[in-house]
Amino acid sequence: MSPTEAPIPPHAPLHLLAQAGGELAGLPELPRRGRGLSLRTLIVLRWLAVIGQTCAILTAYFALHFPLPLWECLTVIGAGVAMNLATMARAGRIDGSLPDGPRTAAQLGFDILQLATLLALTGGLANPFCLLLVAPVTIAAAALPARQAVILGVMALIAVGFLFSWSLPLPWRLHEHLELPGLYRLGLGLALVTGVLFTAGYAWKVAADADKLELALATTQDVLQREQRLAALGGLAAAAAHELGTPLATIQVVAKEMLRDAAPGSPAAEDASLILQQAERCRAILKQLSAQPQEGDALFADIDLKALLEEVAQPHRGFDLDFDISLKVPPGQAAPRVRRLPEIVHGLSTLVENAADFATARVQLTAVVDAGWIEIDIVDDGPGFSSEILPRLGEPYVTSRPQAKARRALAAQIASASSPARRGRRAPPPPVTAPIAPSQGGMGLGFFIARTLLERTGAKVSVGAGAPAKGQPGGALVSVRWARQALEVTASAMDGGGT
C-alpha cells in the first residue's frame, strides 16, 4: 500500500474512489536534502572559530614567543570578524532562524578560504590545526545538497594541495628551526584528504538516513490521521442515521394516513404510496449506515476476530487470488472480540496487500488464539523474502515490490469511476500501464508503516518463510502477535461501553 493511502472499502461510492485516485497522485516523494543551516547558527560557529584562532595566535606569539607574522594573521582573523558582523546585520533584516542553503554554502566557502589563508601563514600542513579544514566540509555534507557539498569539498582539497605546495615556515622557538621531511608532509596531506572524504561521506550518509526516517515517520503519522478521520466520519454517519430515524417515522405515519384516506387508484393514493416506498428506502439506507462498524462510535469499537480478517482481506479479493481465512481457538471457547483500531486495520491491510502483490494464487490468513496471546499469520505462495531484503526488512525505503496487480485493478476502477459516462452507459475501464503510486516502483514504506502502526498497539511483528507444500516454496510469512489482554475486548468492557 502506498505511504499515505487509506484502505478503500469495497462498498465505497464511486465519487470516493475518484477522490482517492486524485490523492494517490499527490503522494510524497523521496526526501530532498539541502535546507542548510540558519544564519544564527553560522554566526555562533564563526564567533567560536574567531575566538579560538585569536587565542591560538596570541598565545603562540606572546606566551611561547614563536616568530609568526602577527599582523597578517590578525588581519585574516579580522576578515572573519567583518564577515560575521555583515552576516549579523543581514540576519537582522531577514528571519535568521530559517535555514538557507545558498547562504550556508557561501558562508562555509568563506570559512575554508579564511582558514586556509591562516594556515598558510603559520606553517601549512605542518601546523597541527590543519585538521580544522575537515569541519566546514562535514557541515556541508550534513546540511547541504550534493552539488554544493561537492563544491565545498573540492575547495578544501584544493586548499590542501596549495598548503602542500607553499606556506610560510612553521613558527618555532627562537634559534631553532623545525623542518619536516617532504615525504612526511605528503603523508599529512594524504591523511587530511582521506579525513575530509571519509568524514564528509559519513556525515552525508547519516544525514540522508535521518531524512528518510523523518519522512517515513511523518508519512506514518499522516496515514494514522487519515484512518482516524475516516473513523470519525463513520461515527458521524451513524449518529446522523440515528437522529434522522424519528422524523422519517413521522413521515411514514402521515403517508399511511394519507393512503388510507385517499380513494383507491387516485393520484393522491399513488403519491402517498410513493412517499411510503421512498421513506422505506431511506430507512434501509440509514440502517446500513448505522450498521457500519467504525472506531469513532463506542458501540462499534470492537469486532469479531474473524470479521476483522475478512475486513482487511475484502479490498484485495477478486484479483485472481484465493483468500483462505481461518480461526483457531481453544476447544469450547468462542471467538474473541478485539479492539478495532485504525492502526490495526491499516497495518493488517497493508500486510495483506503485500502478500497479494507477491502471491501466485493464494493468500492465507490464520488467527490463532490461546490463553495468553492472539497471533495473526499472513502467508502467501510467492517466492518469499530474498536473503538480501530479509535482514533489513522493516527499515524505510527497503523493498523489492513488483508492479502490484491489485493496485493496477484498483487504478482501473478509479479511472472508470472518474470518467464521464456516454449515453447512459459507463465506458469500460481503460488499461493501466503506469503505476499510480510511488510504492509500486518500490518506495519501501508500506511494511515500515504497517510495522510502526501495529507496534503502536502493542503488537510484535516477525517475518520468515511459510511451510512448503507439494514441492513448492513456502512463500513469505508475516506474524503479528499481541498479548491477549491488550487486544481482546472483554464482556465487562463491552457492557461498560454500552451503558
VMD Tcl script that draws the C-alpha trace (Angstrom):
set ca {
  {0.00 0.00 0.00}
  {1.24 3.46 -0.78}
  {2.61 5.57 2.02}
  {-0.44 7.74 2.57}
  {-3.19 5.65 1.05}
  {-6.01 4.55 3.31}
  {-7.79 1.29 2.51}
  {-10.83 1.83 0.29}
  {-13.73 -0.41 1.32}
  {-15.45 -2.38 -1.41}
  {-18.74 -0.58 -0.76}
  {-17.18 2.88 -1.21}
  {-19.15 5.18 -3.56}
  {-17.69 5.87 -6.94}
  {-17.03 9.54 -6.19}
  {-14.91 8.47 -3.20}
  {-12.93 6.16 -5.44}
  {-12.31 9.01 -7.82}
  {-11.25 11.25 -4.95}
  {-8.83 8.58 -3.75}
  {-7.36 8.36 -7.22}
  {-6.59 12.08 -7.10}
  {-4.96 11.71 -3.70}
  {-2.70 8.95 -4.96}
  {-1.08 11.31 -7.40}
  {-0.04 13.66 -4.61}
  {1.96 11.23 -2.52}
  {5.26 12.47 -1.06}
  {8.42 11.79 -2.97}
  {11.74 10.70 -1.60}
  {13.28 13.17 0.84}
  {15.04 16.10 -0.73}
  {18.10 17.32 1.12}
  {19.55 20.78 1.27}
  {17.72 23.10 3.62}
  {21.03 24.38 5.01}
  {21.70 25.99 8.37}
  {20.23 29.13 9.84}
  {22.32 32.32 9.79}
  {22.19 32.44 13.57}
  {23.85 29.04 13.81}
  {26.56 30.07 11.35}
  {27.17 33.30 13.28}
  {27.65 31.41 16.55}
  {30.01 28.90 14.92}
  {32.13 31.63 13.35}
  {32.41 33.56 16.61}
  {33.70 30.40 18.24}
  {36.21 29.95 15.42}
  {37.35 33.58 15.64}
  {37.83 33.33 19.43}
  {39.79 30.10 19.05}
  {42.01 31.47 16.27}
  {42.73 34.68 18.21}
  {43.63 32.79 21.38}
  {45.93 30.44 19.47}
  {47.77 33.27 17.64}
  {48.21 35.43 20.73}
  {49.32 32.51 22.89}
  {51.89 31.38 20.31}
  {53.26 34.92 19.86}
  {53.27 36.31 23.42}
  {53.44 33.19 25.63}
  {55.53 30.83 23.50}
  {57.45 33.59 21.70}
  {57.01 31.98 18.28}
  {58.11 34.34 15.47}
  {54.96 34.39 13.39}
  {53.52 37.20 11.20}
  {51.25 38.60 13.88}
  {49.62 41.49 11.99}
  {49.00 39.43 8.87}
  {47.33 36.72 10.98}
  {45.22 39.28 12.86}
  {44.19 40.77 9.51}
  {42.91 37.38 8.34}
  {41.05 36.93 11.63}
  {39.69 40.46 11.25}
  {38.25 39.47 7.88}
  {36.33 36.73 9.68}
  {35.06 39.27 12.21}
  {33.94 41.64 9.44}
  {32.17 38.81 7.63}
  {30.37 37.84 10.80}
  {29.28 41.41 11.52}
  {27.90 41.70 7.97}
  {26.10 38.39 8.43}
  {24.59 39.61 11.72}
  {23.35 42.76 10.00}
  {21.74 40.68 7.26}
  {20.19 38.31 9.79}
  {18.60 41.35 11.45}
  {16.81 42.28 8.21}
  {15.53 38.77 7.49}
  {14.47 35.84 9.62}
  {17.86 34.47 10.58}
  {16.34 31.40 12.24}
  {15.23 29.88 8.93}
  {17.54 27.50 7.04}
  {19.11 28.92 3.90}
  {21.07 26.56 1.66}
  {22.83 29.00 -0.73}
  {23.87 31.36 2.07}
  {25.12 28.40 4.11}
  {27.30 27.30 1.20}
  {28.70 30.82 0.74}
  {29.47 31.18 4.44}
  {31.19 27.81 4.64}
  {33.19 28.59 1.49}
  {34.45 31.78 3.13}
  {35.41 29.79 6.23}
  {37.51 27.39 4.13}
  {39.34 30.26 2.40}
  {39.92 32.14 5.66}
  {41.22 29.07 7.49}
  {43.45 28.04 4.54}
  {44.97 31.54 4.43}
  {45.65 31.50 8.18}
  {47.26 28.05 7.92}
  {49.45 29.21 5.01}
  {50.81 31.98 7.25}
  {51.53 29.60 10.12}
  {53.25 26.54 8.65}
  {50.76 24.96 6.25}
  {50.36 21.21 6.64}
  {52.98 21.20 9.39}
  {50.54 23.18 11.54}
  {48.54 20.68 13.63}
  {45.44 22.89 13.33}
  {45.13 21.98 9.63}
  {42.74 19.27 10.83}
  {40.10 22.02 11.18}
  {39.64 22.01 7.38}
  {37.50 18.92 7.89}
  {34.84 20.85 9.86}
  {33.27 23.04 7.11}
  {33.11 20.13 4.67}
  {31.47 17.90 7.27}
  {28.83 20.55 8.00}
  {28.21 20.97 4.27}
  {27.81 17.22 3.76}
  {25.25 17.03 6.57}
  {23.20 20.12 5.71}
  {23.55 20.97 2.01}
  {22.54 19.36 -1.29}
  {25.08 17.22 -3.09}
  {26.24 19.82 -5.63}
  {27.08 22.47 -3.05}
  {28.66 19.93 -0.69}
  {30.88 18.61 -3.50}
  {31.97 22.14 -4.45}
  {32.99 22.87 -0.87}
  {34.77 19.53 -0.65}
  {36.75 20.33 -3.81}
  {37.64 23.73 -2.32}
  {39.01 22.01 0.78}
  {41.06 19.57 -1.33}
  {42.46 22.45 -3.42}
  {43.38 24.21 -0.16}
  {45.24 21.08 0.99}
  {47.16 20.96 -2.29}
  {48.01 24.65 -2.02}
  {49.24 24.26 1.57}
  {51.42 21.34 0.49}
  {52.93 23.40 -2.33}
  {53.51 26.67 -0.49}
  {53.34 28.03 3.04}
  {55.47 30.05 5.39}
  {57.73 28.05 7.70}
  {56.17 26.63 10.83}
  {56.77 29.09 13.71}
  {59.05 27.56 16.33}
  {61.16 28.58 19.27}
  {63.89 31.20 18.80}
  {67.21 29.99 17.41}
  {65.56 26.66 16.47}
  {64.19 25.54 13.13}
  {61.74 22.67 12.64}
  {61.78 21.30 9.09}
  {59.54 18.33 8.36}
  {60.64 15.93 5.58}
  {58.75 16.24 2.32}
  {57.57 12.64 2.49}
  {56.13 13.25 5.95}
  {54.33 16.37 4.74}
  {52.95 14.37 1.85}
  {51.63 11.82 4.32}
  {49.97 14.59 6.31}
  {48.33 15.89 3.16}
  {47.05 12.45 2.20}
  {45.76 11.87 5.72}
  {43.92 15.19 5.62}
  {42.40 14.40 2.21}
  {41.29 10.99 3.49}
  {39.79 12.59 6.59}
  {37.85 15.12 4.53}
  {36.43 12.47 2.21}
  {35.63 9.89 4.88}
  {34.15 12.31 7.41}
  {32.07 14.10 4.78}
  {30.82 10.81 3.32}
  {29.93 9.52 6.76}
  {28.07 12.73 7.65}
  {26.22 12.62 4.31}
  {25.07 9.05 4.86}
  {23.91 9.67 8.42}
  {22.01 12.81 7.41}
  {20.41 11.04 4.43}
  {19.22 8.16 6.62}
  {17.87 10.61 9.17}
  {15.95 12.48 6.46}
  {14.47 9.26 5.14}
  {13.41 8.15 8.59}
  {11.91 11.57 9.29}
  {9.82 11.43 6.12}
  {8.79 7.85 6.80}
  {7.62 8.71 10.31}
  {5.77 11.77 9.01}
  {4.09 9.58 6.38}
  {3.14 7.07 9.07}
  {1.54 9.82 11.13}
  {-0.34 11.03 8.04}
  {-1.69 7.54 7.42}
  {-2.86 7.25 11.01}
  {-4.55 10.65 10.90}
  {-6.37 9.70 7.71}
  {-7.60 6.47 9.28}
  {-8.82 8.41 12.31}
  {-10.61 10.92 10.08}
  {-12.34 8.10 8.21}
  {-13.34 6.54 11.52}
  {-14.72 9.88 12.73}
  {-16.77 10.22 9.52}
  {-18.21 6.76 10.11}
  {-19.25 7.68 13.64}
  {-20.83 10.90 12.37}
  {-22.80 8.95 9.76}
  {-24.11 6.56 12.41}
  {-25.14 9.48 14.63}
  {-26.91 11.18 11.71}
  {-28.76 7.97 10.89}
  {-29.94 7.72 14.49}
  {-31.15 11.33 14.56}
  {-33.00 11.04 11.22}
  {-34.93 7.98 12.34}
  {-37.59 9.92 14.27}
  {-38.65 12.39 11.53}
  {-38.62 9.56 8.99}
  {-41.00 7.54 11.18}
  {-43.31 10.58 11.37}
  {-43.29 10.86 7.56}
  {-44.24 7.19 7.26}
  {-47.15 7.55 9.72}
  {-48.54 10.58 7.88}
  {-48.14 8.86 4.50}
  {-50.03 5.80 5.73}
  {-52.90 8.00 6.92}
  {-52.97 9.78 3.54}
  {-53.06 6.42 1.74}
  {-55.90 5.18 3.96}
  {-57.99 8.32 3.40}
  {-57.40 8.55 -0.36}
  {-59.61 6.78 -2.88}
  {-58.01 3.64 -4.36}
  {-56.30 4.39 -7.67}
  {-56.49 8.14 -7.25}
  {-53.46 10.42 -7.78}
  {-53.35 11.12 -4.02}
  {-53.16 7.38 -3.29}
  {-50.34 6.97 -5.79}
  {-48.42 9.89 -4.24}
  {-48.88 8.50 -0.73}
  {-47.70 5.07 -1.86}
  {-44.64 6.60 -3.50}
  {-43.85 8.51 -0.29}
  {-44.07 5.28 1.69}
  {-41.76 3.48 -0.73}
  {-39.15 6.22 -0.64}
  {-39.38 6.52 3.15}
  {-38.79 2.79 3.45}
  {-35.80 3.12 1.15}
  {-34.42 5.92 3.32}
  {-34.91 3.75 6.40}
  {-32.92 0.93 4.77}
  {-30.08 3.34 3.90}
  {-29.99 4.72 7.44}
  {-29.98 1.19 8.83}
  {-26.98 0.35 6.65}
  {-25.14 3.46 7.84}
  {-25.84 2.61 11.45}
  {-24.57 -0.93 10.93}
  {-21.10 0.13 9.68}
  {-18.58 -0.69 12.44}
  {-16.46 2.42 12.89}
  {-13.97 3.32 15.56}
  {-15.50 6.73 16.16}
  {-18.66 5.15 17.65}
  {-18.30 3.48 21.03}
  {-20.89 0.87 20.03}
  {-18.61 -0.36 17.22}
  {-15.22 -0.03 18.89}
  {-14.81 -3.82 18.79}
  {-15.20 -6.51 16.16}
  {-15.15 -10.26 15.89}
  {-11.64 -11.52 15.17}
  {-12.61 -13.40 12.03}
  {-14.67 -10.44 10.84}
  {-11.54 -8.31 11.22}
  {-9.63 -10.69 8.95}
  {-12.47 -10.60 6.43}
  {-12.46 -6.80 6.52}
  {-8.73 -6.41 5.80}
  {-8.86 -9.05 3.05}
  {-12.03 -7.83 1.32}
  {-10.47 -4.92 -0.67}
  {-7.97 -7.34 -2.23}
  {-10.37 -10.06 -3.34}
  {-11.23 -10.57 -6.97}
  {-7.72 -10.26 -8.39}
  {-7.22 -13.91 -9.42}
  {-6.28 -14.82 -5.85}
  {-7.85 -17.16 -3.34}
  {-8.01 -15.96 0.25}
  {-8.13 -18.70 2.89}
  {-9.24 -17.23 6.23}
  {-9.31 -19.45 9.31}
  {-9.57 -19.03 13.07}
  {-8.14 -21.40 15.66}
  {-9.43 -21.10 19.23}
  {-9.16 -23.46 22.22}
  {-11.91 -26.12 22.32}
  {-15.09 -24.92 23.94}
  {-14.28 -21.22 23.61}
  {-15.97 -18.67 21.38}
  {-14.03 -16.45 19.01}
  {-12.89 -13.35 20.89}
  {-13.92 -9.83 20.03}
  {-10.98 -7.48 19.55}
  {-10.40 -3.74 19.52}
  {-10.98 -2.25 16.08}
  {-8.30 0.40 15.95}
  {-7.33 2.34 12.80}
  {-3.70 1.30 13.35}
  {-4.64 -2.38 13.31}
  {-6.95 -2.13 10.29}
  {-4.47 -0.20 8.17}
  {-1.43 -2.20 9.29}
  {-3.01 -5.59 8.59}
  {-4.48 -4.36 5.29}
  {-1.01 -3.25 4.15}
  {0.50 -6.63 5.05}
  {-2.30 -8.40 3.18}
  {-1.72 -6.22 0.13}
  {1.99 -7.00 0.19}
  {1.16 -10.71 0.30}
  {-1.33 -10.28 -2.58}
  {1.28 -8.49 -4.69}
  {3.77 -11.34 -4.42}
  {1.36 -14.28 -4.26}
  {0.91 -16.62 -7.19}
  {-2.58 -17.91 -6.48}
  {-3.31 -17.98 -2.75}
  {-3.03 -15.89 0.41}
  {-3.75 -17.49 3.77}
  {-4.80 -15.55 6.88}
  {-4.83 -17.52 10.11}
  {-5.68 -16.24 13.57}
  {-4.50 -18.38 16.49}
  {-5.88 -17.71 19.97}
  {-4.56 -19.26 23.16}
  {-4.69 -18.38 26.84}
  {-2.19 -15.52 26.68}
  {-1.73 -14.49 23.04}
  {-3.55 -13.63 19.83}
  {-1.46 -14.18 16.71}
  {-2.34 -13.44 13.09}
  {-0.26 -15.16 10.38}
  {-0.29 -13.91 6.78}
  {1.23 -16.38 4.30}
  {1.45 -16.19 0.51}
  {2.60 -18.74 -2.05}
  {5.04 -16.38 -3.76}
  {8.85 -16.53 -3.87}
  {9.25 -15.42 -0.25}
  {11.63 -12.84 1.17}
  {15.00 -12.67 -0.52}
  {18.14 -13.10 1.55}
  {19.21 -9.54 0.70}
  {15.94 -7.95 1.84}
  {15.20 -10.06 4.93}
  {17.86 -8.60 7.30}
  {16.75 -5.02 6.51}
  {13.01 -5.62 6.27}
  {11.16 -3.04 8.30}
  {13.51 -0.18 7.50}
  {12.09 2.64 5.37}
  {12.81 2.57 1.60}
  {13.74 -1.14 1.56}
  {11.65 -3.04 -0.99}
  {11.52 -5.47 -3.86}
  {7.83 -4.88 -4.61}
  {6.58 -5.82 -8.09}
  {4.03 -3.88 -10.09}
  {1.08 -4.68 -7.85}
  {-1.72 -6.46 -9.67}
  {-4.24 -5.49 -7.01}
  {-3.35 -1.83 -7.31}
  {-3.49 -1.93 -11.10}
  {-7.04 -3.24 -10.91}
  {-7.94 -0.59 -8.36}
  {-6.47 2.07 -10.66}
  {-8.69 0.85 -13.47}
  {-11.71 1.02 -11.16}
  {-10.83 4.58 -10.13}
  {-10.31 5.66 -13.74}
  {-13.63 4.11 -14.73}
  {-15.44 5.85 -11.87}
  {-13.97 9.26 -12.64}
  {-14.55 9.15 -16.43}
  {-17.88 10.56 -17.68}
  {-20.48 8.10 -18.93}
  {-21.68 8.32 -22.51}
  {-25.34 7.87 -23.48}
  {-26.18 6.38 -20.12}
  {-23.56 3.65 -20.37}
  {-20.33 3.60 -18.40}
  {-17.25 3.34 -20.51}
  {-15.07 0.27 -19.95}
  {-12.06 0.87 -17.70}
  {-9.01 1.86 -19.72}
  {-5.90 -0.28 -19.44}
  {-3.48 0.95 -16.77}
  {0.13 0.59 -17.81}
  {1.82 3.03 -15.42}
  {1.96 2.80 -11.67}
  {-0.36 5.10 -9.80}
  {1.61 5.29 -6.55}
  {5.30 5.54 -5.76}
  {5.26 2.34 -3.73}
  {4.65 0.32 -6.87}
  {8.08 1.29 -8.07}
  {9.49 0.34 -4.72}
  {9.48 3.17 -2.18}
  {9.56 0.55 0.55}
  {7.41 2.44 3.05}
  {4.46 0.01 3.20}
  {5.95 -2.56 5.54}
  {7.64 0.15 7.62}
  {4.33 1.98 8.12}
  {2.43 -1.24 8.88}
  {5.01 -2.35 11.41}
  {5.11 1.07 13.09}
  {1.32 1.26 13.39}
  {0.96 -2.30 14.67}
  {3.75 -1.94 17.21}
  {2.00 1.18 18.49}
  {-0.89 -1.09 19.54}
  {1.46 -3.42 21.43}
  {1.99 -5.97 18.66}
  {5.22 -7.77 17.82}
  {5.82 -8.25 14.09}
  {8.09 -11.02 12.84}
  {8.83 -12.36 9.36}
  {10.00 -15.67 7.98}
  {9.22 -18.38 5.44}
  {5.96 -20.28 5.21}
  {5.77 -24.07 5.26}
  {6.40 -25.54 1.76}
  {3.71 -27.69 0.20}
  {3.92 -30.20 -2.67}
  {7.45 -29.27 -3.62}
  {6.62 -25.58 -3.89}
  {8.39 -22.88 -1.89}
  {6.63 -21.79 1.25}
  {6.40 -18.13 0.33}
  {6.57 -15.29 2.83}
  {5.23 -15.44 6.37}
  {4.42 -12.36 8.44}
  {3.26 -12.94 12.03}
  {1.63 -10.27 14.18}
  {1.29 -11.17 17.85}
  {-0.45 -9.36 20.70}
  {-0.85 -10.14 24.35}
  {-4.47 -11.26 24.60}
  {-5.41 -8.71 27.25}
  {-4.02 -5.89 25.06}
  {-6.25 -6.75 22.07}
  {-9.31 -8.59 23.34}
  {-12.42 -6.73 24.44}
  {-13.87 -8.43 27.49}
  {-17.56 -8.80 28.27}
  {-17.31 -6.29 31.11}
  {-15.73 -3.72 28.82}
  {-18.48 -4.17 26.24}
  {-21.17 -3.80 28.91}
  {-19.46 -0.66 30.21}
  {-19.25 0.84 26.73}
  {-22.92 0.26 26.11}
  {-24.16 1.94 29.26}
}
mol new
graphics top color blue
foreach p $ca { graphics top sphere $p radius 0.5 }
foreach p [lrange $ca 0 end-1] q [lrange $ca 1 end] { graphics top cylinder $p $q radius 0.2 }
display resetview
